[in-house]
Amino acid sequence: MNSLSGKVAIITGGCSGLGKATAVRFLEEGAKVVVWDINKERGLNLVKELGNDEKEIVFYEVNVSSFNDVHAVAQKVADKFGQIDILINNAGITRDATLLKMSEDHWQQVIDINLTGVFNCTKAAAPFMVSKSFGRIVNISSVVGLYGNFGQTNYAAAKAGVIAMTKTWSRELGPKGINVNAIAPGFIHTEILDQMPEDVLGKMISKISLRRLGKPEDIANINAFLTSSQADYINGSVISVDGGLVL
């Protein structure tokens, strides 16, 4: 344990689901955790829930689609802690519809958060990593970004774009001491899936070789690994965490 001791980690969309699980794991590993999320109430409650004298966690209300907002808050984080070592680009939304039914607004919302948001946050955090010649960036993509999915043109396009940015940044930032990798989760049991009808959920599970949904902790564990010294030679990789899902 404590593989992230002394490290400052920003987790976007960190108030629930994969982000919250990662915050919990990073605190266990000794990191100082900075949660960025648009939900202020959840963020403040999370700090109360997880913070104590031995574990430092702070929250900033951030809209990742706002370039200026992200850059201003990144500077606040650097001023407070003196460094930014880790960035987990996790914030994301869905606005599902088939191509013929998808509105321009729903297309743009997903692109703004899931793709432009990743650019904004990395653009803001990377200079602080470059100044220390050290950094770890993990972008949360999706198996949908690898294989596509019915009714998710916007989401699939954004997540595929995240993979492309990951590979590009690994080339650009690797020589500067910064590792950039991506995770492609499959069907993970979060609040979104709780809203699905049981028969639909059952069909999803039947496609998974392990015959179960993933847990947020499954993704948190890979985040912890990729940002630790054990993954020093992993750069530009896309790790599928999907239980053997075949699409």
Secondary structure, DSSP 8 states (H G I E B T S, - for coil): --TTTT-EEEEETTTSHHHHHHHHHHHHTT-EEEEEES-HHHHHHHHHHH--SSS-EEEEE--TT-HHHHHHHHHHHHHHHS---EEEE-------B-TTT--HHHHHHHIIIIIIHHHHHHHHHHHHHHHHT-EEEEEE--HHHHH--TTBHHHHHHHHHHHHHHHHHHHHHGGGTEEEEEEEE-SB-SHHHHTS-HHHHHHHHHTSTTSS-B-HHHHHHHHHHHTSGGGTT--S-EEEESSS---
